[in-house]
Amino acid sequence: MLIGIIVGNNLRITPYAFYYTTILDELGIEYELVMPDRNKHLKYNDSHVVQVIPWEDESNVVSNYLRYARALKKLTLSRYDFLIIPDTTVSVFSSYWLKKYFDKRYIIDIRDYTHEKNPVYFQLEKIALSHALARVVSSPKYTSFLPKGEYLICHNINTPQEKSRYKFKKASKEIVIGYVGALSYIEQCKAIMRLVATDARFKLVFYGTGIADAGISDYMEKLGCSRISKYGSYVASDKGKIIEQIDILFNAYGSGYPLVDTALSNKLYDAMYYHKPLITSPNTYMAECAGMLSFPMELKEINELDKLWDWYNELNPNQVDDFADNVYSSLVIEHNNTKKEIQHLLLDYIRK
């Protein structure tokens, strides 16, 4: 049996595809990765067999997805016995041929809110999901905007899956707030920068690159605050060392729309594994799941940092450690249960 793992962008920015390569490697099942030729400047992992389908950068996204779906149909019908699609939009544009030719012979993995408010998109998504063998989401709250059905939970865990050796330690001087990861949400970044620039009790550091990179640099220069620093990209193996130097992780990306209200970002797992408090946005699932380690902020009033300072210094280290260990353990168990279920489904399919 040959499985096709189909993504909707360069493999460099769709790392969740490799969750499935690991599963298939463990089962000894052959597979190939299929991707569009997008973001050509990014180097992707080429140790796997990768089928690359043309993508015309000068054309609009809808036209490209239509062409991509047609090319996928031709490729998959001639080559693959089973499909794994960790991309909502690809599954939507491919829904009719998935239903016709791959009924119960594919898995869809949903990692974000996309265009579910569009009724046409939603109906096509419903078709694709209803004919899938399994539906996987990275946040249980995604079921609030997705078609009704049974969903497995696969967390975006990239921290070690054993019991953490880390303990909560309070800052002895300034409290260091850190944004670690793909830099985006520029308005929220500017807001926390403005607050920190007025309060000498805090430092703010940025690690990573992304669409907000230039905007953050420009605003840093405008503020001229020596307590705000940006260190650029980092290698994955250094992430733990970086987080150890940070007192509070930043994950306040706003609220009021499904993309940020329902998602669980990597910062949740980082916070629980490294036992770090987390700045979140009010009324989000991140704030709910982070529990006692979450400090929701609107990022509008100067006195919010007074409240953050008091909250942080009142944290009980033993309670923080117990909470973080228990939450992380439950997330890992749920994550691994989904892995076992996917393995079971694939093995059952092979035996038929």
N, C-alpha and C positions, 0 to 999 in steps of 0.2 A: 504494500500500500504506500502511496506517495501523497503527502499532505501539502497543500499550499497555504502558507501564512501570508495573508494579504494586508498590506498597510496602505495608508493614504498619503504618506509623506516620506521624506528621507529617513532611513533607519536611524540616523543619528539623533533624531528628535522623536522617535517612536520606540523608546526602550522597552515598553511593555511587551513588544513582540518577542523579546528574548525570555520572558516568563514561559512562553509556550515552547520555545526551542529547548529549554531546559527539561520541560515535561517530556517532550518527544525523545530527547536524547536518553533520558532515564528509561523510557519504554522501548528504546531501540527501534523507533518508527522513523522511516525516511521522510524528509520534508525539504521544501524549498521556500525561500522568502521571495515575495513579489512586492515591488515598490515602484511608484512613479519616479521619473527623473526630475524631481523637484529639489530646490535648494542645492544645486549642483556643486556649490563651493564647499559643502560639508562632507567630510570624510566619514564613511560609515564602515561598520565592521564587515570586512570582506572575507572572513574565515568560513562563511556559509555560502551555499549556492544561492545566488540572488538573481532573479529575473527582473530586469529593469524595463519598464514600459515608458515610451516617450511622453513628455509633458511640455506643452508649448507655453512658455512663460509669458509671451506677449498676448495670449488669449485670456478670456475671463475664466474664472474658476468653474462656473457651471459647465461651460463648453468643455473644459478639460476633464471634469468628472464624467461627463457623458462619453467622451472618447475613451477615457480610462476604463469605464464599465464595459464598453463594447469590446475593448481589447482583452479585458479580464475574462469575459465570457468565452471568447475564442481560445484563449490560453488554457483556462481551467477545464473546459470540456475535452480538450485533447490530451490533458496531462495529469490532472489530479483526481483522486478518489474521494477526498474529503478536504474541507476548507476551514481555516480559522481566520476570522476577520476582526482584528482589534481596532476597528475604525467605524464609527456610526455612519458617517457620510458615504463611505464606500458601499456599505451594506444597503443604504437607502437607494442609491443610484443603480444598484445591482439587484434590487428586490425581486423584479419579475422573473429574471432568469434564474435567480437562486431558488425561488419557489418552484419553477418548472423543472429544473435539472438537478438541483441539489437538496430537495426536500429532506429534512432531517439528516443532512450530510454536511452540516457546517455549524460552527460555534461563533456567536457574535459577542464581542467584548466592548463595553461602553465605558469610556474614561472621562467623558465630559458632557455637559449640556451643549447641544448644538443648535438646531432650529426647530425644536419641538412645537413652538407656537404657530408655525406655519402648517395649516391643515393638510395641505397636499404632502408635505414632507412627513408629517406625523402618520398619515395613512400608509405611505410607502414604508416607513419604519415599522409600522404594525405588521405589514405583510412579511417583511424580512424577519422580524423577531418571532412571529408565530410559526414559521416554518423551520426555525433553527432547532438543532438538537439540544442546545443549551444556550442560555443567555447569562452573561457575566457582567457585573457592574463593580466599579471601584468604591462606590459609596451606597449604602442602603437607601439614602434619601433620594437617589436618582429615580426610584420607583414613583416618586411624587409627580414627575413629568413624563414618564415613559408609559407606553401602553401596558395595560394590566397583564400580568403573567408571573411565572416563577423565575426568580433571578438568584444566581450564586454571587457571593461577595468575594472579590479578589482585591485585596488591599495593595496600595502602591508601596509596599515595604521594601526598602533597599538597605536597611540596617540589619545587622546579624540577628538571626532568629533564636538565639539562646538567651538565657537570663542575663540581664545587664549587670555589669560590674561597677557601673557608675553610681555615684551618690550626689545628692543635691548639696552644693556648697554656696553659701551666700557671698556676694561680692564684698570685698574688704574696703574698697574705695568707690570709684565711680561704677555705676551699673552699666554694663556694656550690652546694648541692644544690637542684635545681629540679623541681617537679611542674608540668608545663605541659599543660593539656587539661581534659577533663571530670573533675571531682573525684569519685572513688568509692573503693572499697576502704578504708573508714574505719579498720579495725583496723591495716592496714599503715601508713596515714598517721600514726596515733597512735604506732605503734612507732618510726618514724623520728623523729618529733617528740621522743619521750622520750630517744632516743639523742643527738640534737643538743643538747637542753637541758642535757646533762651534759658537753658537750665544746666549749670555746670556739674550737677550730680550725675549726669548721663553722658555716655559716649554712644556713637552709632557707627556700625561698620557694615559695608556691603561686600559680599563675596559672590562672584559669578558674573555672567554677561547676559544680555538679552535685549529686548526691544526698548527697554527703559534706560539702557546703559548711558547713552549720550545725554539724555535728559537729566539723569541723576548727576552726571559729571558737571553739566552746565549749572545746575542749581547749587551744587556744592561750591563751585567757584563764586557764584553770586552771594551766597551766605558767608563765605570766608570763615567758617568755623573749624578750628583745628581739632575739635573733638568728633568730627565726622570724616570718615575715611572710606575709600573704595579700593579694593585689592584685585579686581578683575577675576579672570577664570581660574579654576583650580582643578586638580586631578581628583578623581573620586576617592582615591586612597587617602587623601589629605582631609577629607570632609570631617571625619571624627575629631581630628586635632583642632580644626577650625572651630567646631561647635564647643569643644571643651573650653575655649578661651572666651566664650560668649556667656553672658548671664541670662539673658532673655531673648528668645527667638521671635522674629517679627513675622506675623502672618495676618495682618489686618488689611484685607484686600477690598473692603467695602461690603455692602449688603444691599438687599432689595431686588436682586435678580437671580434666577436659578443657578447660573454658573458659579457664583460665589456662595450662595446660600446653602447649597446642597453638597458641595465637593468636600472631600477629605484630601488635603495636600500632604506632600512628603513631610512637611513640618510637624504634623501630628506624630508621626512615627519617630522622627528625630527627637522631639520633645520627650516622648515617653521612654525612649531607649537611653538617651543621655541625661534624663532627669532635669530638664530645663523648662522653666515657665515659658508661657507663650502669649504674646499679644495677639488678640483676635479681633474680629469685628462683631458687634452685637447681633443677636438673632441669626446666627449662622450655625450650621451643623458642626463646624470646626470648634466653635466656642462650646457647644454642648458636649462634644466628645472629649475635649481637653479637660473638662470638669474643673477641679480645684487648681489645675495648672494654667487655666485660661484667665486672662485679664482682657475683657472686651473694651475697646476704645473707639470712640467716634473720630478722634484725631482733630478736634475742632477747638477745644478750650485749653488754655495754658494750664489750668489746674488739674487736668487729667494726669500730668506727670507727678503732681503731688499725691494723687490717689494711687498711681502706680508705685511710687516710692513707698508709701505706707503699706500697701498690699504686699509688695515683695518682701519687705522687712518683717512682716508678721507671719510669713510662711513658716510652718513647722517642718524641719528637715525630715524627721521620721515619717510624718504623714505624707509628705511629698514622695519619698522613696517608696513607701508601701503602695500609694496610689499609682505611681508610674509603673511599677512592676506588675501590678494586677491588670491595669488597662492594657499594657503591652502584651502580656501573656494572652489575654482574651483575643486581641487582634490577631496575633500570630496563629492561635488555634483556629480561628475562623478562616484565615487565609489558607492554612494548610488543609483544612477540611475541604475547601473548594478545589485545591490541587488534587486531592485524592478522588473527589467526585469526577473531575475531568478525566483523570487517568482511567477510572472505572468505565466511564462512558465510551472512551476511545477503545479500550480493550473489548468491551461488549460489542462495539461496532465491528471490530476486526473479526470477532468470532462468528458473526452472522454469515 
